[in-house]
Amino acid sequence: MRINRTFSIPIELVQELKKKHNQSETVTRALRKYLDNQGESSIEHASTRQLMAALLAREDIDETMKALLLQILTK
């Protein structure tokens, strides 16, 4: 059984979603993946930006690398 829901999402996501053939299935798969991984915090699932931000927060990072990451993340 399916039910309609209304949610507010960023316009960028709406524009990307419009390109998909079956928008409901795309959203369903994304939500299932998100909810299935709620308890997990794996490096495999982290985005590149998340990994860069995590590196930036470390104390043992080289100053040159820190400056480069900061420059990339603030674009």
Secondary structure by P-SEA (a helix, b strand, c coil): cbbbbbbbbcaaaaaaaaacccaaaaaaaaaaaaaaaccccccccccaaaaaaaaaacccccaaaaaaaaaaaac
